[in-house]
Amino acid sequence: MSLISLSPIGTIRTPFTDIANMPIQPRGAIGVRGTIEILPEFVPGLADLAEFSHIFVIYHLHQAPPAQLRVVPFLDSREHGIFSTRSPARPNPVGISVWRLRGIRGASLDVENVDVLDLTPLIDIKPFVPDFDCWDVESIGWLSTSSRAAGNTRSDGRFRNDRG
């Protein structure tokens, strides 16, 4: 397979400077405000985005630990395969969240329900459209007994990058 190269289109600013005790999902960050600063060359791409109340934010998990194929995730005490979790210790450390878009001022997006570290590199933004993005699902696997706890669960630092 060929190498994939991505470059940030901006930077995400949040109140979280340490992975310990931060929300593990947007549901646990209700009301937490942040800002997305778009690089100047990408500002024209923001046209019409202000018409949407929610956006997908795709970002590089820049402080993620080395990849692991099996992890003990935040919402369980048992080990699971990395692809059945939302752990940051992924082969390609890419994260995705749905946030409320509060407004756009020039190259700055005001967002809410942010659940990432300050200075996270932004890879992409896409509009969230319920008709496209919401599904009735039959199963949510091992999370069926713990997913509702995501709103009250904070990171305990287990996925801290201690690589230096």
C-alpha positions as CSV (number, residue, x, y, z in Angstrom):
1,M,0.0,0.0,0.0
2,S,1.2,3.5,-0.7
3,L,1.9,6.1,2.0
4,I,-0.9,8.6,2.8
5,S,0.1,12.1,3.6
6,L,-2.2,14.6,5.4
7,S,-1.5,18.2,6.4
8,P,-3.5,20.1,9.0
9,I,-5.9,22.7,7.8
10,G,-6.0,24.4,11.2
11,T,-5.6,24.0,15.0
12,I,-8.2,23.3,17.7
13,R,-8.0,25.4,20.9
14,T,-9.6,23.9,24.0
15,P,-9.3,24.3,27.8
16,F,-7.7,20.8,28.1
17,T,-3.9,20.9,28.4
18,D,-3.5,17.4,29.9
19,I,-5.2,14.2,29.0
20,A,-5.9,13.2,32.6
21,N,-9.4,14.2,33.8
22,M,-10.7,15.4,30.4
23,P,-13.9,14.1,28.8
24,I,-13.6,10.9,26.8
25,Q,-16.4,11.8,24.4
26,P,-18.3,14.9,23.4
27,R,-21.3,13.7,25.4
28,G,-19.1,14.3,28.5
29,A,-18.1,17.8,27.3
30,I,-21.6,19.3,27.1
31,G,-21.1,23.1,27.2
32,V,-17.3,23.0,26.9
33,R,-16.3,25.7,24.5
34,G,-13.4,25.8,22.1
35,T,-12.2,27.4,18.9
36,I,-11.0,26.1,15.6
37,E,-8.5,28.3,13.9
38,I,-8.4,27.6,10.2
39,L,-5.3,28.3,8.2
40,P,-5.7,31.3,5.8
41,E,-5.6,29.3,2.6
42,F,-8.6,27.2,3.7
43,V,-10.9,30.1,4.9
44,P,-12.8,30.2,1.5
45,G,-13.8,26.6,2.2
46,L,-15.9,27.8,5.2
47,A,-18.5,29.3,2.9
48,D,-22.0,28.2,3.9
49,L,-20.8,26.2,6.9
50,A,-22.4,28.6,9.3
51,E,-25.8,27.3,8.1
52,F,-25.2,24.0,10.0
53,S,-25.7,23.7,13.7
54,H,-23.3,20.6,14.1
55,I,-20.1,19.5,12.4
56,F,-17.9,16.5,12.2
57,V,-14.4,17.4,13.3
58,I,-11.7,15.1,12.1
59,Y,-8.3,15.5,13.8
60,H,-4.9,14.1,14.5
61,L,-4.5,12.6,18.0
62,H,-1.2,14.3,18.3
63,Q,-0.5,13.1,21.9
64,A,-1.6,9.5,21.3
65,P,0.5,6.7,22.7
66,P,2.1,4.1,20.4
67,A,-0.4,1.9,18.6
68,Q,-1.8,-1.1,20.4
69,L,-4.0,-3.7,18.8
70,R,-5.6,-4.6,22.2
71,V,-6.5,-2.1,24.9
72,V,-8.5,-1.8,28.1
73,P,-10.8,1.1,27.2
74,F,-12.2,3.7,29.5
75,L,-15.7,2.2,29.7
76,D,-14.7,-1.4,30.5
77,S,-12.2,-3.3,32.6
78,R,-11.6,-6.0,30.0
79,E,-9.3,-5.9,27.0
80,H,-10.8,-5.3,23.5
81,G,-9.4,-5.1,20.0
82,I,-8.5,-1.5,19.1
83,F,-11.0,-1.3,16.3
84,S,-13.9,-2.1,18.7
85,T,-12.9,0.9,20.9
86,R,-12.4,4.6,20.5
87,S,-9.0,4.5,22.2
88,P,-6.4,6.9,20.8
89,A,-3.7,4.2,20.7
90,R,-4.6,3.5,17.1
91,P,-2.4,2.5,14.1
92,N,-3.4,5.8,12.5
93,P,-4.2,8.2,15.4
94,V,-7.2,9.9,13.8
95,G,-10.1,11.1,15.9
96,I,-13.6,12.2,15.0
97,S,-16.2,14.1,17.0
98,V,-19.5,15.8,16.4
99,W,-19.6,19.3,17.9
100,R,-22.1,22.2,18.0
101,L,-21.0,25.0,15.7
102,R,-21.8,28.3,17.6
103,G,-20.5,30.7,14.9
104,I,-17.8,31.7,12.5
105,R,-15.8,34.9,12.6
106,G,-13.3,35.0,9.7
107,A,-10.9,32.1,10.2
108,S,-12.2,31.2,13.6
109,L,-15.0,28.7,14.4
110,D,-16.6,28.8,17.8
111,V,-17.5,25.3,18.8
112,E,-19.1,23.6,21.8
113,N,-18.9,20.1,23.4
114,V,-15.2,19.8,22.7
115,D,-13.4,16.7,23.9
116,V,-9.8,17.1,22.6
117,L,-6.5,18.4,23.9
118,D,-5.6,22.0,23.2
119,L,-3.5,22.6,20.0
120,T,-4.9,19.4,18.4
121,P,-4.2,19.5,14.6
122,L,-7.4,19.7,12.5
123,I,-7.5,17.4,9.5
124,D,-11.0,18.2,8.1
125,I,-14.6,19.5,8.8
126,K,-17.8,18.1,7.4
127,P,-21.4,19.1,8.1
128,F,-23.4,16.8,10.3
129,V,-26.7,15.9,8.6
130,P,-29.0,13.6,10.6
131,D,-30.6,12.2,7.5
132,F,-27.1,11.0,6.4
133,D,-25.4,10.3,9.7
134,C,-28.0,8.8,12.1
135,W,-28.9,5.2,11.9
136,D,-31.1,2.8,13.9
137,V,-28.6,0.1,15.0
138,E,-29.1,-3.4,16.1
139,S,-26.0,-3.8,18.3
140,I,-23.3,-1.7,19.9
141,G,-21.2,-4.7,21.1
142,W,-19.5,-4.6,24.4
143,L,-20.6,-1.0,24.9
144,S,-24.2,-2.0,25.3
145,T,-23.8,-2.0,29.1
146,S,-21.6,1.0,29.5
147,S,-22.1,3.6,26.7
148,R,-24.3,5.8,28.8
149,A,-21.4,6.3,31.2
150,A,-19.4,8.2,28.6
151,G,-21.1,11.5,29.8
152,N,-19.7,11.1,33.3
153,T,-16.4,9.4,32.6
154,R,-13.1,11.3,32.5
155,S,-9.8,10.2,31.2
156,D,-7.5,8.7,33.8
157,G,-4.4,9.2,31.8
158,R,-4.1,5.5,30.7
159,F,-3.5,6.6,27.1
160,R,-1.0,9.4,28.0
161,N,1.9,9.6,25.5
162,D,5.0,9.1,27.6
163,R,7.3,9.0,24.5
164,G,8.8,12.3,25.4
